[in-house]
Amino acid sequence: MIQTISPEKQSKNLFLGVKDVFFEQLRRIEYSILDNQNQVYLDYTGGNLFPKSLVQKHQDLLLNTVFGNPHSVNPTSQRATDLVEETRAKVLQFFNAQDYYCIFTPNASGALKIVGESYPFTCKSSYVLTADNHNSVNGIREFCRKQLGDTHYVPVNQDDLLINTDALFDVFNQAKPDANNLFAFPAQSNVSGIKHDLELIKYAQQKGFDVLLDAAAFVPTSRLDLSIYQPDFVSISFYKIFGYPTGIGCLLVHKSKFDKLKKSWFAGGTVTLVSVASQKKFLTNNHERFEDGTINYNTIPTIKFGLEYIESIGIERISKRVNLLAKALFDELKTLKHDNGRSLVKIYGTENFEKRGGNLCMNFYDKNGGNIPLKTIEKLTSEKQISIRTGCFCNPGIDEINNQISQAEMNDYFMNHENGNYDEMCQFLQKNRGAVRVSVGVATNSEDLEKFVNVIKSIK
Ligand SMILES: Cc1ncc(COP(=O)(O)O)c(C=O)c1O
């Protein structure tokens, strides 16, 4: 039976060590809405919060500029084109990506879909990906399968959730070296928070693979320098970095691999010439080839402001801050025990914080070792206006590993169902699925962490 928190169990000043004058002031100036509305936001990996000044800057721009649809020479069109191109240059500079094209997309999934649709998979191809991947990367296997190529999942280790490199190297060695082979992995897991080894990029390329780096969960709190690591394709969502606007991401494509992507149709804005009489066309020779139709020209300029905002704080500073917060929370949660000595919390993945970002994935247990339902945690946290996330986070591979669900069990489930849902699958398998994800960010303070820990203590 879960009780509500009693005052004597509440702890104060648990997280004094993470107090920081700079970030406290930043919270007051840019994120005052949190305290004004008494919200504890701990879902930064789901979506970052936007600073007040960013919205104000965008509003000022819109109210003081006449924007026309780009791709024309009239003054308002030219103004929009100039700002979009300035923004594109800023994105490339931010990631030190002078060897890349920046293609604006609706989000990271839109970037990943371009790679899936356009990568020249054949029946000889191998699509190799880690079990730790977002569904928008998993989904690319459908494009490979359609061309009769093979998909190989490489496991992550049960104990630390790092990529099993022995298995990975075996799969690389088995691929046909003369085929179009693609390797995809997340720079940071959106579930475990683990930062995977970027050296794998070079290794895969030496083995003849093209590399798709899903950087969506990594770049909000870590520097990605594309002059050092040069994956062939990189997916990003900007709202994850600075919260506003939603609906804009990008695909960075190494210039040397641009022509390898084969566009399967054409649309307005992607061609230099189209003939109806001869049914011929010429595609544009740069990023425009993959930006179908009218881009979000009213809002794309805000991306430049957002990146400048991050630079004004410093991505290394953000990285350090988030690491400190996540480690403090991790250490505190680890100490929580029932009276009989059993742990209340299990946090998945390595304890080495050099390999971790700002999100923690965990489950909670009662004094008999029974799993406390996610719905209970959701209810308790929501009552205190705390936003965390529960479920599989669009990353079923990590969940299958954490909950020790085998390939045979999943095959059995799918063979016996035409369709299904989460709860019903748990019943069929007689297993738990899902976890709680807590993620910290630039506006997180010691009180946020304390409020969350106090709720967790209340279930003891
Ligand atoms: C690692 C990772 N990849 C891809 C995505 C998909 O991003 P979006 O939903 O913005 O397309 C996410 C979103 O949570 C993510 O965390």
The ligand as an SDF file (V2000), in Angstrom:
LIG
                    3D

 16 16  0  0  0  0  0  0  0  0999 V2000
   17.7510    9.6950  -29.7000 C   0  0  0  0  0  0  0  0  0  0  0  0
   16.5180   10.1870  -30.4040 C   0  0  0  0  0  0  0  0  0  0  0  0
   16.4050    9.9970  -31.7090 N   0  0  0  0  0  0  0  0  0  0  0  0
   15.3430   10.4310  -32.4040 C   0  0  0  0  0  0  0  0  0  0  0  0
   14.3150   11.0620  -31.7750 C   0  0  0  0  0  0  0  0  0  0  0  0
   13.1470   11.5410  -32.5690 C   0  0  0  0  0  0  0  0  0  0  0  0
   13.0550   12.9100  -32.4710 O   0  0  0  0  0  0  0  0  0  0  0  0
   11.7590   13.6730  -32.9970 P   0  0  0  0  0  0  0  0  0  0  0  0
   10.6030   13.0890  -32.2510 O   0  0  0  0  0  0  0  0  0  0  0  0
   12.0220   15.0920  -32.6530 O   0  0  0  0  0  0  0  0  0  0  0  0
   11.6830   13.4230  -34.4500 O   0  0  0  0  0  0  0  0  0  0  0  0
   14.3630   11.2650  -30.3940 C   0  0  0  0  0  0  0  0  0  0  0  0
   13.2330   11.8750  -29.6740 C   0  0  0  0  0  0  0  0  0  0  0  0
   13.0140   11.7080  -28.5080 O   0  0  0  0  0  0  0  0  0  0  0  0
   15.5050   10.8220  -29.6970 C   0  0  0  0  0  0  0  0  0  0  0  0
   15.6280   11.0260  -28.3790 O   0  0  0  0  0  0  0  0  0  0  0  0
  1  2  1  0
  2  3  1  0
  2 15  2  0
  3  4  2  0
  4  5  1  0
  5  6  1  0
  5 12  2  0
  6  7  1  0
  7  8  1  0
  8  9  2  0
  8 10  1  0
  8 11  1  0
 12 13  1  0
 12 15  1  0
 13 14  2  0
 15 16  1  0
M  END
$$$$
